[in-house]
C-alpha cells in the first residue's frame, strides 16, 4: 500500500469563513453542524454493526 492510499481523503468542502456572521447566524450554523455530526455518527455506528456482522459470519 502506498502512502496516498493509507491517508484518509481530505474533506471536499472548505471550512466556512465565520468572521462576518452575526450571533444568530453563528448559532444556526452551529445547529446545522451538530446535525451533520449526528448524521455522520449514525452512519459510522451502522457501518460498524455491518462490519461486525460480516466479521462474525466469516470467522465461522
N, C-alpha and C positions, 0 to 999 in steps of 0.2 A: 504494500500500500504506500503510495507516495504522500508527501506532506499535505498536499492540497486535499486529498480525499479524507485525511484524518481530521481536518478542521471543519467545524460546522459552518454552513454558509452564513454570510452576513445578512442582516435584515434587508429586505428590498425596499424599505422605506426610510427616508431620512428623519431624524428627530425633528420635531416641530419647534420652531422658534416661539418661545412663550413670553419674551420680554415685553411685548406690546399688548398682551391680553389683560383685560380687566379682571377683578377678583371673581366676578360671576362667571366669566368665560373660563378662567382657570379652574374653578370648581366644576363646571360642566365637563371640561377636558379631563379632569381627574376622574370623574364618574365614568366617562367613556373608557378611559384606560383601565380602571378597575374592572369594568365589564369584560373588556378584552382579555385581561389577565385571568379572570374566572373561566372564560371560554377555553383558553389555552390549557389551564389546569385540568378542566374536564376532559379535554382531548388527550392529554398526557396520561391521565388515570385510565381512560378507556383503552388506549394502546398498551398500557402496562398490563391490564387484565387480559387482553388478547394475546400478548406475548407469553404471559404466564400459562394460559390455557394451551397454547401451542407447545411450549416447553414441556408441560406435563404430558401432552399427547405423544410427543416424540421420544420421551425418556422411557417409555414402557418397553 
